Amino acid sequence: MALLRLQNIQLSYGGPALLDDINLSIEPNERICLIGRNGAGKSSLLKIISGKHKADSGERVLEQSTVITQLEQEVPQDLSGSVYDVVADGLAEVGELLSQFHHLSNQTDNHDEVWMSKLESIQQKLEACNGWEFSQNIDNIISKLTLDPSAEFSRLSGGVKRRVLLARALVQDPDILLLDEPTNHLDISVIQWMEEFFLSYKATLVFITHDRSFLRRLATRIVEIDRGNATSWPGDYDNFLRRKQEQLEAENAENARFAKKLAQEEVWIRQGIKARRTRNEGRVRALKAMRQEHAEIRKQQGKAKLQMDSGGKSGKKVVEAKHLDFSIEGKQLVTDFSILVQRGDRIGLVGPNGVGKTTLLRLMLGKLEPTNGTVELGTNLEVAYFDQLRDQLDEERSVKDNLDRGADNITINGKSKHVISYLQDFLFTPQRANSPVNSLSGGERNRLLLAKLFIKPANILVLDEPTNDLDVETLELLEDLLMNYDGTVLLVSHDRTFINNLVTSCLVFEGNGVVREYIGGYDDCMEQQAERQALEEKQKKKGLLSFFKKS
């Protein structure tokens, strides 16, 4: 029996329907991924599923006693207290009682009559609402997610905070768990941990993600939101890609046949008197119906047309770093690092958040002085930098004015192009081009930053987390562009598929400032790293055996 059914859901914000007569059934133990272009309505549909948003029309039917919870997309800024407090907060009043009991019972001094009276009062309230069962559930989940219940939430890393928020959602024992871009801004190790956890999780998942590796591992069904419609595709992501391509080819062929027939009928109606004879009135009515159908056809949203000016060629040697050391506030971020970067290399930097990836980029480009070692830059370098914090965008100015100091025309590969036409290549409508940056979604901001970046001639592209918030189709187009780019690429990303498809080698941060280069994409590098570590362990054991034999 379905846990939840959406029937004939309609949602519009004044223009064409964002969600147009949506029907969706969610069954127990499914892992459903909602996919679609930025702005297609995925998050809106997720809010309707959760009950936080009401549709314009249609029905949401929830099976009795079904519990739905959601993992927040962003970490709330106002959360404070211990990990236990934040997790228990997911249980509202019962959670508040459990937090009070937890703090009182963990007091090691001042066990006076007032303390005892408070403890007894809370115990009685908990017994009245079956609170001890909830307490055991909190302890089990905190243990399962390897969290420290006494740790202060505000001092945790971003990845651990997301685990705490997940625990807060899970403590309610949901039948359906909703996830909106759960991997955004998380490092690869945390993403992989989430994959393993959700693969063994027994409840139903409904999630949105642009991380193709995460999608491939988890999804058992794909629901695509496209031009207001929701289409369900049973099976994994690769099955969806194959069947979707077949559907698009069939749709294009049908549209071509329809357009040809409509053109023939338009020629016929213009013949005049023959078309007005009584015996042809049915054909005239059919033509009017075809015109109406043609007007209502919603074309598939266009793809971004990414292009860039690679400028003049740099020298063969781009960067040569020798024996770099760098530390800050007593923390060693880079230790004895050397590399030769040559023209055409595409290098990915891989490691946990805060380990020093952006710092190493700045060291390699001569923007930061190393503690020890030398950096030699090649000749004729033109660098374009994609900033993960989007500091290059002026929030108050319009999209158009952010491009090139408000110029009406820009020059790409020596050719002049109107700024509105250029922005349409990045899927900005003329109306959106005049909107302020502070009204844009995360995906739109990233597309604008790419548009701004690609205006400038550059033979070195430095991309610091360029994939966050981009839809899958734009990601694949960016991959194609970079694969055909004849300059040098330095890339920081937690998107394993993006790294696998793009880079020629990876710089992997292995702890204590050690950074090693491995040839190939992410999967290749992890395999080589495991082989190296196994060999080192074998040599270490062999050395110990030799030592004991000698002694």
Number of C-alpha atoms within 10 A of each C-alpha: 8 12 20 20 17 19 16 16 20 19 22 15 9 7 6 12 15 22 25 19 17 19 18 18 13 20 18 15 15 17 25 26 28 25 23 21 20 18 14 19 24 25 18 18 23 20 17 17 24 18 13 10 12 18 20 12 14 16 16 20 14 17 12 8 8 12 15 22 20 22 22 16 14 14 13 10 7 6 12 13 13 19 24 26 24 23 26 27 20 20 19 11 12 19 23 16 19 26 21 14 19 17 14 16 13 9 10 7 7 9 11 8 9 9 14 13 11 13 17 12 11 17 16 11 14 20 11 10 12 11 20 15 11 20 20 12 17 25 16 14 18 23 13 11 16 12 18 14 19 14 14 15 20 15 11 13 11 18 17 17 19 22 20 27 22 23 27 26 23 24 25 19 17 18 19 27 21 24 21 21 19 22 25 18 20 19 19 18 14 17 21 16 12 18 18 12 13 16 12 8 12 15 17 21 27 22 25 22 22 25 25 16 17 19 23 13 15 21 22 18 20 24 22 21 23 21 20 20 18 23 15 18 18 14 13 19 21 11 13 18 12 10 12 14 11 11 12 12 11 12 12 11 12 12 15 12 12 15 14 12 14 17 11 11 17 15 11 15 15 10 10 10 8 12 15 13 10 10 10 12 12 10 16 19 11 13 18 15 12 17 13 11 12 14 9 9 10 12 9 9 11 10 14 18 15 18 20 18 17 23 20 13 18 20 15 13 15 23 21 17 20 16 15 21 22 23 15 9 5 7 11 16 21 27 19 15 19 18 16 13 20 17 19 19 18 25 25 30 25 26 21 18 18 12 19 20 25 19 15 23 19 15 20 24 18 16 11 13 16 19 13 15 16 17 20 15 16 16 13 14 18 17 18 20 17 21 19 19 9 15 10 14 20 15 15 13 15 19 30 25 20 22 24 14 8 14 12 13 16 19 15 18 13 10 8 11 13 12 20 20 16 23 23 17 16 20 20 21 14 15 9 19 21 15 18 17 22 14 14 15 13 13 18 22 19 22 23 25 23 21 20 20 22 21 20 20 19 23 26 26 22 22 22 22 18 23 25 21 21 22 19 18 15 21 20 15 16 21 16 14 15 20 15 8 19 17 22 25 26 19 27 24 24 28 26 18 17 22 25 18 15 22 22 18 21 27 23 21 20 14 14 12 19 16 23 15 18 20 14 21 21 28 13 14 21 15 11 15 17 11 12 12 11 12 12 12 12 12 12 12 12 11 12 12 12 11 10 8 8 7 6
